[in-house]
């Protein structure tokens, strides 16, 4: 997308694509996969600075019908 602005008789063209705020690499999007073997997964973000190791959370698995451990998949 390109925006054209005319000010004081001068034509200015500003490219709007790619100038938006970049996602921070310190907070990547990760996939949490169920350890129950059902194939259920959650997608979330994590802070690499606070949690450099693989993330393990206890969440609800609808296929298993109970709370199980979900491990970070890479």
PEQUI-V299666 format. One record per pair of residues at least 4 apart in sequence whose ideal C-beta (glycine too) atoms are under 6 Angstrom apart, sorted by the first residue. I is the first residue (numbers start at 1). J is the second residue. D is the distance in whole Angstrom. If there is no record, write none. Layout:
I	J	D
I	J	D
//
This chain:
1	16	5
1	17	6
2	13	6
2	15	6
3	14	5
3	16	6
4	13	5
5	12	5
6	11	6
26	48	5
26	49	6
27	45	5
27	47	6
29	45	6
30	46	5
30	72	5
31	41	5
31	43	6
31	73	5
32	42	4
32	70	4
33	41	5
33	73	5
34	38	5
34	40	4
34	61	5
34	68	6
34	70	6
35	68	6
35	69	5
35	71	6
36	61	5
36	64	4
36	68	4
38	61	6
38	63	4
38	64	5
40	61	5
40	63	5
46	51	5
46	55	5
47	51	6
48	52	6
51	55	6
54	72	4
55	72	4
56	69	6
56	71	5
57	70	5
58	67	5
58	69	6
59	70	5
60	67	5
61	68	5
64	68	6
//
